């Protein structure tokens, strides 16, 4: 699997995508997050789950682009899907891979099968 070397490499990739999509990132953190893969605020703050560093780079790109596009489109409607497809043609396959990773993550938790919460 082609995973990330460290947080700094992942953060550099976030800034690459932000420049490509023309998003200004005010703050960026990669930290433990129990119920989400990532979050963003309208103020330009981005948080990514540190567990993404254990997943493949293509899944990381999916989550990065997913969050950055929320600066333009706050939902997952037709416009958001079109933008995702424009930036990552195979985004739907990557989403499936991420959901499988979330399912496996939920299985690793004892007494917790809340994998759906990761996508809210």
C-alpha positions in Angstrom: 0.0 0.0 0.0 1.2 3.5 -0.9 0.7 5.2 2.5 1.9 8.6 3.8 5.4 8.9 5.4 4.2 11.3 8.1 1.9 14.2 8.9 4.1 16.7 7.1 3.8 14.9 3.8 0.0 14.7 4.2 -0.2 18.4 5.1 1.9 19.3 2.0 -0.6 17.4 -0.1 -3.5 19.3 1.5 -1.8 22.6 0.5 -1.1 21.3 -3.1 -4.8 20.5 -3.5 -5.9 23.8 -1.9 -3.8 25.7 -4.4 -5.2 23.7 -7.3 -8.8 24.2 -6.1 -8.1 27.8 -5.0 -9.0 27.5 -1.4 -7.3 29.5 1.4 -6.5 27.3 4.3 -6.2 29.3 7.5 -5.2 26.4 9.8 -4.6 22.7 9.3 -4.3 19.9 11.8 -3.9 16.2 11.6 -5.0 14.7 14.9 -6.9 11.8 16.4 -10.6 12.0 15.6 -13.0 9.3 16.9 -16.0 9.8 14.7 -14.9 11.6 11.5 -12.3 11.4 8.8 -12.2 15.2 8.5 -13.9 18.4 9.2 -13.8 22.0 8.0 -15.1 25.4 9.1 -16.2 28.3 7.0 -13.3 30.2 8.5 -10.8 28.1 6.6 -9.9 25.6 9.4 -9.3 22.0 8.4 -8.9 19.0 10.6 -8.0 15.5 9.4 -8.1 12.2 11.2 -4.6 11.0 12.0 -5.7 7.5 11.0 -5.7 8.7 7.3 -1.9 8.4 7.5 -2.4 4.7 7.6 -4.5 4.5 4.5 -3.4 4.8 0.8 -2.6 8.1 -0.7 -5.5 7.9 -3.1 -8.0 7.6 -0.2 -6.2 10.6 1.4 -6.6 12.6 -1.8 -10.3 11.7 -1.8 -10.8 13.0 1.8 -8.7 16.1 1.1 -10.6 17.1 -2.0 -13.9 16.2 -0.3 -13.3 18.6 2.5 -11.8 21.4 0.4 -14.9 21.4 -1.9 -17.1 22.0 1.1 -15.6 25.5 1.1 -17.6 26.1 -2.1 -20.5 23.6 -1.6 -21.7 22.8 1.9 -23.6 19.6 0.9 -23.1 16.5 -1.2 -25.5 17.5 -3.9 -25.2 17.5 -7.7 -22.7 20.4 -7.8 -20.5 18.8 -5.2 -20.5 15.5 -7.1 -19.7 17.2 -10.3 -16.8 19.0 -8.7 -15.5 15.8 -7.2 -15.7 14.1 -10.5 -13.8 17.0 -12.2 -11.0 16.7 -9.7 -11.0 12.9 -9.0 -12.7 11.0 -11.8 -12.9 7.8 -9.8 -14.0 9.4 -6.6 -16.9 7.0 -6.2 -14.6 4.0 -6.1 -12.4 5.8 -3.6 -15.4 6.5 -1.4 -16.2 2.8 -1.4 -12.6 2.0 -0.3 -12.9 4.7 2.5 -16.2 3.2 3.7 -14.5 -0.2 3.9 -11.7 1.3 5.9 -14.3 2.9 8.2 -16.1 -0.5 8.6 -12.8 -2.1 9.5 -12.0 0.7 11.9 -15.4 0.3 13.6 -14.8 -3.5 13.9 -11.5 -2.8 15.8 -13.4 -0.8 18.4 -14.8 -2.9 21.1 -18.5 -2.6 21.5 -18.8 0.1 18.9 -20.2 -0.4 15.4 -20.8 3.3 14.6 -19.0 3.4 11.2 -21.8 5.5 9.7 -20.9 8.3 12.0 -17.6 8.8 10.2 -19.5 10.2 7.2 -21.6 12.8 8.9 
